[in-house]
Amino acid sequence: MTESVDDKIARVAFNADGLVAAIVQQWDTREVLMLGWMDAEALRRTLTQGRVTYWSRSRQKYWRKGDTSGHYQEVRGMRLDCDGDAILVSVEQHGPACHTGTRACFDADDLSPVVEG
C-alpha cells in the first residue's frame, strides 16, 4: 500500500514556526544548491505538483521556484532525515538555483576550519 501525502506530511517534525528546512541538491551530481523553508502546505504542493514550493519567511507567502525567473526545480526525490526535522530534496535544476544568479547559493564565503597547531 502506498503512503498518502497526508501520512508523509505527518511524519515531518516542523519547528515552532511550523517550518522545516529543505536542503536542495542536484539529483545526479549531488551538488548542494540551496536551502529553503517549507510549511505543511508548501510540502503538500511540492509532493503533489512535482515542482518545489517554499514558504518565504521574509515575504510571508508561498513561492514556487522558477515561476518568475524560469529557473525551476523538478523534483526527482525527497528524503526525510532521521529526526524528521529536515528534508533533502533531490532536483533537476533548470538554470541558476540562487537568487543572485549563480548556480548554487553555497559558492560565496569559505568558512572552512582553520586548525592551529
C-alpha positions in Angstrom: 0.0 0.0 0.0 1.3 3.4 -1.0 1.7 6.0 1.8 -0.6 9.0 1.3 0.6 12.6 1.1 -1.1 13.3 4.4 0.8 10.4 6.0 4.1 11.7 4.6 3.5 15.2 5.9 2.5 13.8 9.4 6.0 12.3 9.7 7.7 15.7 9.5 8.8 17.4 12.7 8.0 21.1 11.9 9.7 23.7 14.1 7.8 26.1 16.5 7.1 28.4 13.5 5.6 25.5 11.6 8.5 25.2 9.2 11.0 22.5 8.1 14.4 23.1 6.4 14.6 21.9 2.8 18.1 21.2 1.6 18.1 21.2 -2.1 20.6 19.0 -4.1 21.1 18.4 -7.8 20.0 14.8 -8.2 22.8 13.4 -10.4 25.9 15.3 -9.2 24.8 15.7 -5.5 25.8 19.4 -5.6 24.1 21.2 -2.8 22.2 24.1 -4.4 20.3 25.9 -1.7 18.3 25.9 1.5 14.7 26.9 1.7 11.8 26.5 4.1 8.5 24.7 3.8 5.4 24.6 5.9 2.9 21.8 5.5 1.1 23.4 2.6 4.4 24.1 0.7 5.4 20.5 1.3 1.9 19.3 0.1 2.3 21.4 -3.1 5.8 20.0 -3.7 4.7 16.4 -3.2 1.6 16.7 -5.5 2.9 19.0 -8.2 6.5 17.8 -8.8 8.0 21.2 -8.6 9.4 22.7 -5.4 7.3 25.2 -3.5 8.7 27.1 -0.5 7.4 29.4 2.3 9.1 32.8 2.2 9.8 33.9 5.7 10.6 37.5 4.6 7.6 37.9 2.3 5.2 35.7 4.3 3.9 33.9 1.2 4.4 30.8 -1.0 6.8 30.8 -3.9 7.3 28.1 -6.4 10.9 28.1 -7.6 11.1 29.4 -11.2 7.6 31.0 -11.6 9.2 34.4 -12.1 12.8 33.6 -13.0 12.2 30.5 -15.2 14.8 28.7 -13.1 12.7 25.9 -11.8 13.3 22.8 -9.8 11.9 19.4 -10.9 11.6 17.0 -8.0 13.5 13.7 -8.5 13.2 12.5 -4.9 12.7 13.6 -1.3 14.1 12.1 1.9 13.4 12.9 5.5 16.3 12.9 7.9 16.5 10.6 10.9 14.9 13.2 13.3 12.2 14.2 10.8 13.3 17.9 11.0 15.0 18.4 7.7 14.1 17.3 4.1 16.6 16.5 1.4 15.1 17.5 -1.9 16.8 16.0 -5.0 16.0 18.1 -8.1 16.8 18.6 -11.7 17.8 22.3 -11.5 16.9 24.3 -14.6 19.0 27.5 -14.6 20.7 29.1 -11.6 19.4 28.0 -8.2 20.5 31.1 -6.3 18.6 34.4 -6.4 22.0 36.1 -7.1 22.1 34.3 -10.5 24.8 31.8 -9.5 24.4 28.0 -9.9 24.3 27.4 -6.2 23.9 29.5 -3.0 26.9 27.9 -1.3 29.6 29.2 -3.5 30.3 32.5 -1.8 32.2 32.7 1.5 34.5 29.9 2.6 34.1 29.1 6.3 36.4 26.1 6.3 38.0 25.5 9.7 41.5 26.8 10.4 43.2 24.4 12.7 46.0 26.0 14.6 48.9 23.8 15.6 
